[in-house]
Structure formats: structure tokens, C-alpha cells
């Protein structure tokens, strides 16, 4: 069983177009990049911030089919 972690990832230029085309929900990826803290000024009293990964390289893991061919047949 796999555990999943969710992170905010930022991509630019050609890499962002490629990710938009090939990423799907629950698709596993490996990201190489740097961490960046973004400050959000939603509330002037308590400024908030978040950490994002600025991707320099994204590797797409193979899609695993959990169902066999017999399970996919429509009756």
C-alpha cells in the first residue's frame, strides 16, 4: 500500500505545458527543484506564508493498471 504526500509545485515554460498535458490525478511523479517561501498578504494583521517547490525537473512514474483485462470488460 502506498502513502501519498501532496505538495505545491510550480513549473515554468515548456515544463509547465508538458505537465499540463501528461499529469493526471493520482499520477506519481518525482520532482527535483528548490524550495521557495511565498508570503501571502490575505490578512494584514496576520500575514501567512507557504512553501512551494519550484521544479527544475519532473519525472513521471509509470501508470500502474490495478485491474486485469477481465475486470475491465463491460457486461
NORVEN-V835942 format. One record per backbone hydrogen bond with DSSP energy under -0.5 kcal/mol. NH is the residue of the N-H (numbers start at 1). CO is the residue of the C=O. E is the energy in kcal/mol with one decimal. If there is no record, write none. Layout:
# NORVEN-V835942
nh=NH co=CO e=E
nh=NH co=CO e=E
This chain:
# NORVEN-V835942
nh=9 co=7 e=-0.6
nh=10 co=53 e=-3.3
nh=15 co=12 e=-1.0
nh=16 co=12 e=-0.8
nh=16 co=13 e=-0.5
nh=17 co=13 e=-1.5
nh=18 co=14 e=-2.3
nh=19 co=15 e=-2.3
nh=20 co=16 e=-2.2
nh=21 co=17 e=-1.7
nh=22 co=18 e=-2.2
nh=23 co=19 e=-2.6
nh=27 co=24 e=-1.9
nh=30 co=59 e=-2.6
nh=32 co=57 e=-2.8
nh=34 co=54 e=-1.8
nh=36 co=52 e=-2.5
nh=38 co=36 e=-0.6
nh=38 co=50 e=-3.1
nh=40 co=48 e=-3.6
nh=41 co=39 e=-0.5
nh=42 co=40 e=-0.7
nh=48 co=40 e=-2.2
nh=50 co=38 e=-2.3
nh=52 co=36 e=-2.8
nh=53 co=8 e=-2.6
nh=54 co=34 e=-3.0
nh=54 co=52 e=-0.6
nh=55 co=10 e=-2.7
nh=55 co=53 e=-0.9
nh=56 co=32 e=-3.3
nh=57 co=32 e=-1.9
nh=59 co=30 e=-3.0
nh=60 co=58 e=-0.5
nh=61 co=28 e=-2.6
nh=65 co=63 e=-0.5
nh=66 co=64 e=-0.8
nh=72 co=68 e=-0.9
nh=73 co=69 e=-0.5
nh=73 co=70 e=-0.6
